Amino acid sequence: MSKTMSSTSTESSDGDQATVELIVCNSSPSAADGGGTASDEISPLLAQSEKPKTNIFSVSYTRRKPREHVIETDTSLTNCMLWVWNGSRYSGLMCMALSSTIYFFMQVISDVFMVQSIPLFETVFMRCTVTLILSYLWLRRSGQPIFGPMHARNLLVLRALVGFLSLFSFVYSIQRLPLSQATVLSFTAPIMASIAARIILREKLKIAEIGGLALSFFGVLFIFRRILTTQAVSGGLVKPGEAISLNVRGSDHMLAVLVGLFSSITGGISYCLIKAGANASDQPLVTVFSFGTLASPAAGICLFFFEEFVLPSFYSFLLMLVLSVLAFFAEVLLARGLQLEKTSKVANVQYIEVALTQLWGMGLSRIAPSFGRLVGCVLILVSVFYTMYIGPEKEMNDVA
């Protein structure tokens, strides 16, 4: 009879004290005695998992465990971002939706945290400079060429120039037009982008895509309909008591409207150049860097000649920095969405920013709810969700 372990217990008494002695003896059985069979019965229990499971009895309550948990959470968040970036057929649409959501959060932060008044060109200079620095650091760390490959540099220079014209013409119009009119004009850019993509990139426009863009833009008109009607009746920028300069103000207003339309047209062309430059260089971040290279010094020059520099407080500077970083990520995601998906589809998703802003304002009673606003938000959400439901035109590009 073979045993793998035997124990002997002896008890001795020495006066009033009792001693118990436990002796454990190990024996190595031979294969003939069935020792191999016992080993085969035990080994499958240990081979079920590569590493032992952690239970309540094996947890070590040290200070390193919380750090490991944070690292695991960050890793899962990173994997989620990578999946949105390049892990799904819907990545192009999701990148544009995330970009518009970031722009919405920027408006929320600007409304919630009130700071001192900063000149517009100073804000533009801050954002373009942060965009330039972050894109440069990102490209250097990833080992990508800073100015893109040679065959794509003409596209990148043209993208920077057209984007610069679009941005600064928008700044001109927003300084001389009511905010609602400037907003409506700026949101004609997705329509201009779809038309430009049909002409420049030879992208086909389907009836469903045209209908989606029209539905979203009608939603914008419904939202701002009452404000636009009031401003039209009052003569645009003309206030009561200023009838003497009516013709002058009217011509200035018309010029601002034309500049706003020019901003939308150049913005739509810029979308096409972003898509072409990102595909040619296999890196959407290069298009963001090329734009910052031109826009940052140009904004500094305009600030020096046309506006007076205002030294921001620490709180205002911190808020401007946070908004600039968010704007950088929004621009990168926008470029990635244009790189992966058809222009008309991602341009339509961009309208979700208007609906989110209006719903947030009505939810906090910052904006008076009205039938027109609700109808406009519903039209935009239906159009955007329908575009997401239809999905991408084709399999997304296999780009890094």
Steps between C-alpha positions, in 0.01 A plus 500: 500500500650832388448839668620839390502643845490342843472664837572375847375659813659430833398629833716493810438620848769659711362577835220753465594597144373314196698505174350416162740432215387479136740332258434531122681264270515544121552205279564503126291222350615317193314495174422134553317575826265743328675823594477624143124457507466721805713765339285490186189546712640809674666677204181579299369697797804725489505537121150648462635854507841643438495705817301450818178692547484774757238463770424665831757283675788584269458881474799691625397839631805701406540845348595358165157352431320833447772607254463177305123553489545851358739368236246236402227763468723724288585204279133424439436867420794497259366187331161668463658806340703282265183316403328829419809618311551196278316196633160514333333561166323788675821664620472791257148586612587453868808722473290782353228451764763512774654811346163680496436388858832651609406829336171484690683449829720797417188717477374360829829577674505851355147565626548350846837656583474874450833675448624840394439622147781388269540640144399254231834498319676435830279194554566381146874549548492295821313212343709492183823510699394215729388303194838559337698392808294189577494379141878551474565301818263225388669467160849498652409236754336276239798533267293644215644764264410844632408649164364179351636306203626691199213403271242637746660834589325700230165377631599584856610853408176555311300362794676743737436797271132424439442420869664828594269694264195320638592563863581869470203579276283332765662719768419808290135397454442406863631840611254685274195273495260388773602166646196319362566617143867411523406155637254429217758609242770285659276192487466528126860369493392130508284559192786681327733213596269244338476707182876555492561127554279426201702739283854456637504142631240359258293362786149398404210666679203275562147625547496375860817697580364818340177455692690450826701819452187696406312364802779597738533850354123550519534405865756780546261744329214390726715557808606853403186590302349739753830676568577539131150635432531754781838617373374525143206716608728725705741540211777262602758694698312830489361608835212746555613860469771424242300560182751760377766238440257238367664468159848479649401241753308307235803482273722394789250233597484367145879492483513302826244253363702453181817448704313244709395314186859515376607346832254213450611437143869498590418286804333243276799499266727467803313182603580349160865599528518352851364171366737500202802600710428243771462222244814605313714516814330212688493725805212742576708680762725644228208705369444646847868590534512666158201716589652604835829588331329773297209599725698554821741772375221655288276529808788659692551759226127583489497532878792744487351723228123485555439438870645598832660220697330423832709326765279214625480407865617158613143369507427634150829366364428155646156495343639611164760223522240233575281616211801506267592141587141388442496685168817315398344159563181608324701602192693169499179297523342711225797433272485129581128484428549667163785263421296187566152582377310666218493879537123543478440247778746639754399856412139418589606354837660836581152655547457310826692779674210743441239259637704418811561868571131588472385205712755582768395866504130413526568241769673758720245773413772708335299491177123539493349183351283553195328291238749603232803405709353162590410426138847607387672274755278206401577552129875509565499195727286298257730590211820422692370172644379395156846566361654293779242225442578477129865472592812550291501494124764229486760329714720751673852552374777292648700793621682547826 
